[in-house]
Amino acid sequence: MPLADPLFLFLAVTSILISGISKGGFGGGLGILAVPLMALVVSPVEAAAIVAPLLCAMDLVGLRAYLGRWDKRILRLMIPGAVVGMVLAALVFDMITASGMRLFLGVIALGFALHYWTTPLLGRLSPVMKPWMGPFAGALSGFTSFVAHAGGPPVQVFVLGLKLDKTVYVATTVGFFTMINYAKIVPYTAMGFFNEMTLVTSAALAPLALFGMWLGIRLHGTVKQATFYRICYAMLTLVGIKLLADGLGF
């Protein structure tokens, strides 16, 4: 049982708490770290299976806090693409190279973060929603979320650039990832991801996940919008570095 391993317990507690805080108040940016950290001790498939029910539990808390506050236009653009991405991921799952996927996501996340930190361009432009960007971000997020619960960066690349109100931003990501996370349960079950070990481990970690969400929601109300965006881009930078390092084998 992984919970008997001190290293796994430390990594799981740390990653799930960070994921809950991030999803509850900062748009889910650091939730991407959960599977890679747990996969240091258990297999990536087992890590994904453990995290999946926890994300669903967090989403219920997020829906209660942010229900109806999302941007429907953005969801209409991204959700159809996400469905396509998840179906494609399920079909080619056995052929996916984890390191290649992490490398690709790391490049995307770091490229977008670098643009923010090095130029004032996004601060001067009015938000512009190009029709093709939403479906593409949704498809990429659906694909990578199915593989490793790593759908955050593609959504951030699209949604952060729109300069939404911070509550609308978080609510939109909550609505989007609630759909994705619950949709994954059926194919995960059919593919045999879940077993007694993963379910017991998820149940043991569930209170921590819910506490993290509560804490994130509380922190969301105390952080100013300008500070919020700096935090989001800092998260995206850290996640990109982590993914890039993993993809290159460091």
N, C-alpha and C positions, 0 to 999 in steps of 0.2 A: 504494500500500500504506500503510495507516494507521500502521504501525510506523515508517515513514520520517518521520512528522510528529512533531517534538519535543513539541508540545502534547498530542497524542493519547497518546504514549508516557508522558508524565508523569501524565496523568489515568488512564490504564489501569493503570499500575503502582501508583499510589496507591490507586485504588478496589479493585483485586483483592487487594492486600495487606490492606487494611482488611476486606474481605469475608471473607477467609480467617481472619483473627484473630477476627473477630466470630462466624462460624459455628463455629469450633473451640472457643471457650470462653465465648461470651457470648450465644448464642441467635440469631445471625444478624441482629441489629438494624440493623447498618450496611451489610449487603449490598445494601440498597435503593438505595444511592447509586451503584452501579456503572453502571447503564444511563443515568441522567440525566447523569453526568459524561462518559461516552464519547459520549453523544449531542450534546455540544457540538461535536464534530468530525465524527462520522459520523451517518448517519440513525438514528432510534430502532430501526428494524427490524434494521439491521446491528449496532447495539450489543447488542440482545437476542440476536441469533444468535451473536455473539462470546462473550457471557457464559454462554449455556446450557451448552456442554460443560464450561466451567470449574466451574460449580456442580456438575455431575455428578461431576467428578473430586474436588472437595472433599467431596462426600457420601460417597464411598467411604472416604476417610480418617476422616470423622466416624463412619461405621458401625463401622469397626474399633475406634474408641476408646470408643464408647458403646452398642454392640450389646446389646440386651436390657435396658437400663437405663431405657427410656421407660415412660410411664404408658399402658398399653393402653386404659384407659377413655377417655382423652382422644383417642387416635388413632381409636378406633371412632366417636367422636362427630364428629370433624372430617373424616376422609377421604371419606366419602360426599358431604358437602357440597362438598368440594374438587373432586371429579369433576364434579359438576353445574356448578360455577363455571367450570371449564376448558372444558367443552363449550359453555357459553353464550358465553364469551369468544371461542372459535374461530368461532362462528356469526356474531357481531356485530363481529368484529375491525375490519373496514373502516370501521365507523361510529363507532368509539370516538374521542373527543376526549382526547388525552393530557393537556392542561392541566386539563380537568375532572376526570379521574381522580386526578391528583396533588393537586388542591385537596381532593377528597373524602377521600383518605387522610390528607392533612395535618391536616384538621379532626379526624378520628378519633384520630390519634396524639397531637396536642396536647391534645385534650380529656381523654384518659385520663391523660396525663402530668401535666396541671395538677391533676387530682383527687388524684394521688399526692403531689405536692409541697405542696399547700395544706391537706390534711387528714390526720389520723392514722387515718382510718376503716379503711383496709385493714389497718393494723397491729393493730387491735382485733378485727376480725371473723375468725371461723374460715372457711376456704375453703368456698365453696358452689358446686357445679357445677350450674347450671340446664340442663336438657336441651336447650333451644332455642339456647343460646349457642354450643355446640360446632359444630353444623351450619352456623349462620349465619357464624361466624368462618371455618370451613373453606371455605364457598362464596365468601365475599368474598376470602379469601386465594387460592383457586384462580383466581378471575377476574383479580385484579390481578397475580398471579404470571405468568399466561399473557401478559398484556399487556406488562409491563415488569419482570418478576422483582421485583415490589414486594409480595410476599405477607407480609412480616414483621409490619407493624403490626397487622393483624387478629388474627393468632395471638397476638401479645404482649398485646393488649387482653384476650383470653380467658385465656391461660395464666398470665400474670404475676399476675393477680388471685387465682389459686388458691394462691399462696404455696408452691409446691413446693420441695423440696430443689433446690439449684442444679444438681446433676448430672442429676437427673431432668428438670428443665426443659430443659436443653440437649439431653439425649438425646431427649426428646419432639419438640423442634423439628427435630432432625437426622432422626429417623424420618419425620416428616411431610413435610419438604421434599425428602427423598430420593425419596419416592413422586411428589411433584409434579414435580420437575425431570426425572426420567426419563420420566414420562408425557408431558411437553411435547415431547420429541424427535420423536415420530411426527407430530403435527400440524405442528410447525415444518418438518419435512422435506417434508411434503405441500404446504405452503403456499409452499415455495421460499425459506425464510429463509436456508438455508445455501448458501454458494458457496466457491470456492477461497480468496478473500480472507478470509472470516470464519473458515474452518477453519485456515488458516495462522496467522492472528493468535491464535486460541485456543491452538493448539499452542505458540506462542512464549511465551505468558503462563502456560501450565500449571505450570511449575516454581515460579513465584512464588505461584500459588494454593495449591499443596501446601505450600510453606514457610509461608504465612500460616496454614493450618489447623494445622500442627504447632506453630507458635508460640502460637496460640490455645489449643490443648489444654494446652500447658505452663503458660500463664498461668492457665488455669482452676483448676489445682491449687494455686495460690498465693494466690488471692483469697478472702477470707472471705465467707460467705453474705450478711451485711448489706451489705457493700461491693459485692458482686455485684449485688444488686438496685438499689442506687443507681446503679451504672454502667448497668444495663439501662434504667432510667427516664431517665437522662441521655441515652443513645443515642436513646431514643424521642422525647425532646424535640427533639434536634437534627434527627432525621429528619423530624419533623413540621414544623419551621420550614422546612427545605429544600423539602419537598413543597408547603407552603403558598405559599412564595415562587415556586416554579416554576409553580404553578397560577394565580397572580395575575399572572404575567408579569414579575416583578422579576428 
